[in-house]
Amino acid sequence: MKALRVITSVSSLALLLAACSPPATTAPDAGGTKPAPGTQEAKTGGKTQIHWLQHWVNEQGPDKINEVKKAFEQKNPDIELIIDDLPFAQEHDKIVSLDLAGMPPDIITVSGAWLSEFAEAGIIAPLDDYINKLPKDYQDAIQGPMSLPYKGKRYGIPITNGNIALFYNKKLLQEANVKVPTTWDEFVEASKKLTDPSKNRYALTGNIVAEPPTVISYEVFPFILQAGGKIIDNNKAAFNTKEGVEALNFYKSLIKDHKVTTPGELSAGEKEKRANFSAGNVAFMFEGPWGVAIQKKANPNLDFGVAPLPKGKVSGTVAQGSVLGLAAKGKNKDAAWKFIEFMGSAEGQLLWDKATNFFPYNKVTMKDDFFQKDPYLKVFVDQFEKADRVEVIDNFLPQANDLRKLFTVEVQNFLTGKKTAQQALDDAAAKWNEAFQKIEKK
């Protein structure tokens, strides 16, 4: 009986660890299955295996990501890169559970919203010892807001960067004899002409659900900047101002007054938003450069363009992206760092961006003709350089995931009439400032 209990316990543990492991997109070797992430010096055929947990295979398909894998392995023949993939909405919680189980992937894709959280929790390790050994031109090329230290230490190498712009359906605008709007007023007038619920046509697709918490950066934050406001200032919430109120009122008017948005704004997610646009019956969508490849894959026949976001009192957009971090509990740190270094380099970023149509962070890569001459990506380059207000939020926001969810809930309270715009913003600001104060005391 005692032996049976031991076997049962071991079986239960095995099932738990299997449930924690992310699915690998690369096929196992003929000789056996892949070792779990975090295995000490996992080797097959004399090669060190490193696991990279990310979400882009789900969005881009395996072929493009495998181009990066092939290029890295050619430069590092003693390392095998295992690509583990999950939908973005599941990635954060999976990383936390894998860390708790002591089975993290070697390389973690860290959305800006997770950086301070993962650093505080010890999920990702400081990279300063590695970064300080990089050539000076490499270090100069990755300087910027996403590379700033957190509490004096650097925790990631940026690999994706982007700002939010306006995607538009060329056919629908042409049929309605509407020009691409450049101001809030033009956007409202164009949206009215482009909306016809009887034909299931709407001007704008978006979402304001709390999961994934990134959605608030697409749908609301840019309006606050365009109204002349700020999101964060001097480590404090800065959005509960008259400019913030103006922004929320404008957003609500699109949904409730002019009724130009797709139905279900409180329940639709990023996947639904993108599906609405790719279906061809929605004129506008707020999206980042990563959305170009997503739309081309979703509907290769869709004729769409990209333009700067419409201007309010000023022009403004939110910039965000992801970094690659090193798992603090990972066993293959040196091999994993080689991949992170490769992905942050001008060469690696150009290869990555050509494969995925992403927007680079490396300054050298951004000057390449691939971006300067691309009709979609050039818009993001110009907007990043020329907009009156470009704010990077996530990397400076403690517990960014939770705080963005909280902000989203307060916007929902405003949209449903439970609170005024000022009440919603004040309540959100109070919680944000509590988080800032706690982090300062640590």
C-alpha atoms as one frame of an Amber mdcrd trajectory, in Angstrom:
protein
   0.000   0.000   0.000   2.862   2.336   0.868   4.495   1.583  -2.488   1.233
   2.356  -4.255   1.056   5.742  -2.529   4.617   6.535  -3.605   3.878   5.579
  -7.207   0.703   7.668  -7.145   2.598  10.677  -5.759   5.312  10.369  -8.378
   2.701  10.046 -11.119   0.866  13.117  -9.845   4.110  15.098  -9.773   4.907
  14.025 -13.315   1.481  15.128 -14.487   1.890  18.477 -12.730   5.263  19.129
 -14.321   3.985  18.049 -17.716   1.092  20.486 -17.371   3.553  23.272 -16.557
   5.692  22.644 -19.610   4.962  24.808 -22.679   4.346  23.067 -26.001   7.380
  22.918 -28.281   6.856  23.799 -31.922   9.939  21.936 -33.082   9.640  18.190
 -33.564  11.406  15.844 -31.142  14.498  13.982 -32.255  14.070  10.466 -33.552
  16.011   9.242 -30.555  13.560  10.543 -27.952  11.578  13.474 -26.595  12.955
  16.908 -25.828  14.158  17.555 -22.268  12.018  19.886 -20.195  12.882  23.602
 -20.113  15.510  24.350 -17.489  17.139  20.934 -17.593  20.796  21.223 -16.553
  22.945  21.399 -19.671  20.345  19.575 -21.748  22.192  18.079 -24.714  21.333
  16.064 -27.754  23.909  15.021 -30.307  26.517  17.013 -28.395  24.486  20.255
 -28.618  23.250  22.337 -25.714  19.501  22.818 -25.934  17.939  26.137 -24.992
  14.206  26.815 -24.796  12.647  30.096 -25.926   9.084  30.722 -24.767   7.207
  33.167 -26.984   3.834  33.698 -28.685   4.695  34.591 -32.271   4.404  31.157
 -33.855   0.738  31.370 -32.915   0.451  34.686 -34.760   3.016  34.374 -37.546
   3.245  30.667 -38.257   6.278  28.408 -37.710   8.005  28.949 -41.066   9.027
  32.546 -40.384  10.195  31.899 -36.840  12.180  28.887 -38.010  14.155  31.186
 -40.339  15.509  32.874 -37.216  16.178  29.528 -35.560  18.130  28.328 -38.602
  20.249  31.489 -38.810  21.117  31.394 -35.107  22.028  27.706 -35.161  24.259
  28.219 -38.192  26.217  30.827 -36.228  26.161  28.651 -33.103  26.417  25.006
 -34.261  26.890  23.772 -30.687  23.452  25.086 -29.607  19.978  23.846 -30.490
  17.145  26.352 -30.094  13.807  24.847 -29.042  10.894  27.195 -29.751   8.044
  26.860 -27.251   4.842  28.645 -28.229   1.706  29.814 -26.463  -0.993  32.375
 -27.296  -0.071  35.770 -25.869  -3.045  35.800 -23.490  -1.696  32.665 -21.767
   1.997  33.503 -21.783   2.296  35.617 -18.636   0.639  33.102 -16.323   2.523
  30.197 -17.888   5.864  31.909 -17.260   4.920  32.433 -13.607   3.821  28.803
 -13.180   6.952  27.454 -14.875   9.131  29.565 -12.595   7.286  28.342  -9.510
   7.722  24.755 -10.680  11.456  25.332 -11.165  11.148  24.559 -14.892  11.497
  27.907 -16.673  12.467  28.210 -20.321  15.995  29.514 -20.770  14.854  32.608
 -22.682  11.708  34.446 -21.695   9.838  36.849 -23.939   9.012  39.706 -21.585
   6.313  42.138 -22.635   7.118  45.607 -21.339   4.150  45.290 -18.978   5.809
  42.363 -17.207   9.370  43.605 -16.841   9.231  45.199 -13.386   7.003  42.389
 -12.071   9.340  39.626 -13.273  12.401  41.503 -12.027  10.876  41.983  -8.564
   9.820  38.327  -8.421  13.263  37.089  -9.446  11.887  35.378 -12.555  14.408
  37.102 -14.828  18.065  37.740 -14.067  20.033  41.002 -14.431  21.982  41.168
 -17.689  24.542  43.841 -16.828  27.513  41.488 -16.710  26.694  40.337 -20.243
  25.727  43.754 -21.646  28.890  45.423 -20.317  30.966  43.060 -22.444  29.184
  44.008 -25.681  30.979  46.262 -28.212  30.299  49.957 -27.684  28.499  50.358
 -31.024  26.115  47.551 -30.035  25.421  49.178 -26.661  24.846  52.558 -28.314
  22.431  51.039 -30.848  20.116  49.664 -28.153  20.039  52.709 -25.906  16.603
  54.149 -25.251  13.581  53.972 -22.952  13.122  50.216 -23.187  16.760  49.657
 -22.223  16.744  51.829 -19.116  17.705  50.102 -15.844  15.100  48.970 -13.351
  16.371  49.746  -9.851  19.846  50.142 -11.275  19.947  46.858 -13.209  19.109
  45.941 -16.795  16.872  42.933 -17.314  16.236  42.653 -21.035  17.428  43.255
 -24.572  14.638  44.866 -26.663  13.699  42.893 -29.771  10.343  44.379 -30.736
   9.336  47.984 -30.656   6.412  49.800 -32.085   3.858  52.517 -31.732   0.149
  52.515 -32.377  -1.064  53.803 -35.765  -4.283  53.806 -37.795  -5.008  50.854
 -40.088  -7.626  51.610 -42.741  -9.522  49.630 -45.364  -8.839  51.318 -48.706
 -11.860  49.855 -50.465 -14.364  51.010 -47.838 -12.934  54.533 -47.744 -13.006
  54.751 -51.529 -16.614  53.537 -51.728 -17.689  56.130 -49.139 -15.598  58.853
 -50.801 -13.766  59.394 -47.523 -10.167  60.531 -47.112  -7.915  59.143 -44.421
  -8.689  61.313 -41.352  -5.895  63.334 -39.796  -7.754  64.978 -36.876 -10.354
  63.935 -34.297 -13.068  65.920 -36.062 -12.222  64.340 -39.411 -12.189  60.921
 -37.766 -15.712  61.387 -36.372 -17.117  62.627 -39.683 -15.435  59.839 -41.648
 -16.630  57.244 -39.144 -20.242  58.350 -39.476 -20.110  57.961 -43.246 -18.469
  54.555 -42.996 -20.921  53.042 -40.515 -24.035  51.165 -41.662 -25.266  48.570
 -39.128 -27.849  47.244 -41.630 -24.922  46.053 -43.773 -22.867  44.994 -40.756
 -20.387  47.765 -41.526 -18.669  49.789 -38.847 -15.978  52.421 -38.798 -13.894
  51.153 -35.889 -13.124  47.786 -34.373 -11.589  47.718 -30.935 -11.950  46.243
 -27.500 -11.870  47.289 -23.905 -11.717  43.951 -22.118  -9.252  43.477 -19.279
  -7.594  40.437 -20.878  -5.112  40.728 -22.352  -4.280  43.927 -20.442  -2.342
  45.338 -23.394  -5.570  46.466 -25.069  -5.792  49.710 -23.106  -2.604  50.872
 -24.843  -4.309  50.577 -28.229  -7.744  51.950 -27.476  -7.499  54.660 -24.790
  -3.980  55.759 -23.856  -3.266  57.393 -27.246  -6.377  59.575 -26.891  -5.055
  60.909 -23.555  -1.777  61.892 -25.199  -3.581  63.459 -28.166  -5.701  65.513
 -25.776  -2.455  66.995 -24.467  -2.205  64.826 -21.365   0.255  62.319 -19.983
  -0.063  58.807 -18.588   2.867  58.833 -16.148   4.916  61.776 -14.939   7.708
  61.653 -12.352   6.711  58.168 -11.144   3.100  59.151 -10.574  -0.155  58.699
 -12.438  -0.761  61.800 -14.555  -3.927  60.891 -16.466  -6.620  62.104 -14.045
  -6.653  65.603 -15.505  -9.003  67.614 -17.694  -7.119  66.203 -20.691  -7.761
  62.672 -19.460 -11.450  63.452 -19.013 -11.607  64.922 -22.523  -9.996  61.778
 -23.926 -12.423  59.410 -22.189 -15.404  61.500 -23.257 -14.211  61.409 -26.867
 -13.732  57.653 -26.709 -17.198  57.159 -25.229 -18.766  59.374 -27.887 -17.523
  57.033 -30.609 -19.181  54.077 -28.910 -22.328  55.507 -27.321 -23.183  58.711
 -29.202 -22.033  58.186 -32.771 -22.280  54.365 -32.540 -19.512  53.842 -35.075
 -17.760  50.954 -33.316 -18.360  47.230 -33.677 -20.828  45.823 -31.112 -19.562
  44.152 -27.958 -16.848  46.605 -27.031 -16.794  45.273 -23.461 -16.343  41.650
 -24.495 -14.237  41.604 -27.682 -10.545  40.782 -27.437  -7.518  41.396 -29.639
  -8.273  38.289 -31.687 -11.841  39.455 -32.376 -10.675  42.974 -33.214  -8.184
  41.744 -35.773 -10.677  39.270 -37.197 -13.239  42.060 -37.670 -10.760  44.122
 -39.649  -9.513  41.236 -41.775 -13.118  40.315 -42.651 -13.268  43.518 -44.685
 -16.356  45.123 -43.166 -14.589  47.491 -40.752 -12.832  50.653 -41.912 -10.432
  51.470 -39.063  -8.367  49.719 -36.415  -5.731  50.975 -33.975  -2.770  48.622
 -34.254   1.007  48.325 -34.045   3.502  47.359 -36.767   3.221  43.721 -35.731
  -0.336  43.858 -37.065   0.840  44.258 -40.676   2.022  40.656 -40.941  -0.988
  39.432 -38.959  -3.431  41.059 -41.399  -1.546  39.862 -44.480  -1.729  36.325
 -43.169  -5.365  36.580 -42.064  -6.581  37.950 -45.418  -3.984  38.215 -48.209
  -6.581  39.919 -50.433  -7.352  42.740 -48.018  -6.172  46.087 -49.400  -5.308
  48.152 -46.348  -3.078  51.074 -45.524  -1.452  52.554 -42.418  -1.503  56.204
 -41.381  -0.570  58.206 -38.270  -3.217  58.338 -35.573  -5.584  61.317 -35.905
  -4.467  64.425 -34.076  -6.355  65.949 -31.169  -4.849  69.062 -29.623  -1.511
  67.432 -30.435  -0.327  64.306 -32.204   0.469  61.383 -29.943   0.937  57.651
 -29.723   1.972  54.974 -27.260   5.159  53.007 -27.861   5.575  49.511 -26.508
   7.343  46.284 -27.214   9.049  43.228 -25.798  12.467  42.306 -24.503  14.203
  38.974 -24.187  15.086  38.070 -20.624  17.239  35.391 -19.086  15.431  33.012
 -16.723  16.937  33.443 -13.248  16.462  29.721 -12.582  17.630  28.655 -16.037
  20.538  26.229 -16.223  21.945  27.228 -19.617  22.477  30.952 -19.154  25.591
  31.407 -21.286  24.080  29.572 -24.256  20.787  31.405 -23.789  22.610  34.757
 -23.702  24.135  34.018 -27.099  20.624  33.882 -28.550  19.552  37.058 -26.756
  22.676  38.846 -27.998  21.993  37.624 -31.541  18.379  38.810 -31.470  19.292
  42.277 -30.212  22.055  42.847 -32.761  21.543  44.838 -35.950  21.924  41.638
 -37.968  19.568  39.589 -35.805  16.917  42.296 -35.642  16.918  42.787 -39.400
  16.520  39.055 -39.979  13.775  38.861 -37.345  11.932  41.877 -38.717  12.160
  40.722 -42.330  10.704  37.376 -41.296   7.899  38.848 -39.186   7.412  42.434
 -40.450   8.038  43.624 -36.924   9.466  47.018 -36.057  13.051  47.087 -34.703
  14.491  48.642 -31.599  18.117  48.622 -32.708  18.864  52.089 -34.160  21.097
  50.698 -36.906  18.397  48.295 -38.058  15.805  51.070 -38.166  17.827  52.915
 -40.817  17.739  49.968 -43.201  15.843  50.386 -46.490  13.560  47.547 -45.398
  11.879  50.030 -43.054  12.604  53.322 -44.768  11.047  52.192 -48.068   8.231
  50.025 -46.745   4.861  51.854 -47.133   3.543  50.345 -43.907   6.567  50.381
 -41.610   7.785  53.843 -42.671   4.628  55.275 -41.082   5.682  53.907 -37.711
   9.253  55.172 -38.140   8.023  58.691 -38.931   5.380  58.737 -36.216   7.890
  57.578 -33.617  10.251  60.399 -34.623   7.764  63.199 -35.337   4.701  62.848
 -33.089   4.317  65.573 -30.450   3.881  63.002 -27.691   5.304  59.471 -27.713
   5.101  57.829 -24.316   6.618  54.517 -23.274   4.592  53.325 -20.310   5.058
  49.672 -19.507   8.725  49.549 -18.602   8.200  52.186 -15.929   5.001  50.805
 -14.434   5.228  48.471 -11.415   2.858  45.508 -11.653   1.930  46.847 -15.083
  -0.334  43.914 -15.891  -2.504  44.448 -12.821  -2.537  48.236 -13.125  -3.578
  48.175 -16.760  -6.372  45.737 -15.923  -7.464  48.085 -13.151  -7.427  51.054
 -15.519  -9.465  49.066 -18.043 -12.086  48.187 -15.419 -12.413  51.861 -14.509
 -12.934  52.767 -18.175 -15.606  50.055 -18.309 -17.236  51.641 -15.258 -17.303
  54.944 -17.095 -18.697  53.472 -20.318 -21.490  51.706 -18.449 -22.448  54.828
 -16.490 -21.294  53.593 -13.081 -18.810  56.438 -12.714 -18.045  59.781 -14.283
 -14.868  60.105 -16.303 -13.207  62.044 -13.487 -14.231  59.492 -10.851 -12.966
  56.599 -12.942  -9.634  58.284 -13.621  -9.187  59.397  -9.991  -9.871  55.876
  -8.710  -7.435  54.379 -11.189  -4.796  56.996 -10.334  -5.097  56.277  -6.617
  -4.335  52.588  -7.159  -1.483  53.352  -9.558   0.095  55.738  -7.065  -0.171
  53.148  -4.280   1.843  50.779  -6.472   4.446  53.469  -7.205   4.804  54.236
  -3.483   5.228  50.569  -2.560   7.942  50.066  -5.134   9.816  53.163  -3.929
   9.887  51.808  -0.366  11.430  48.480  -1.360
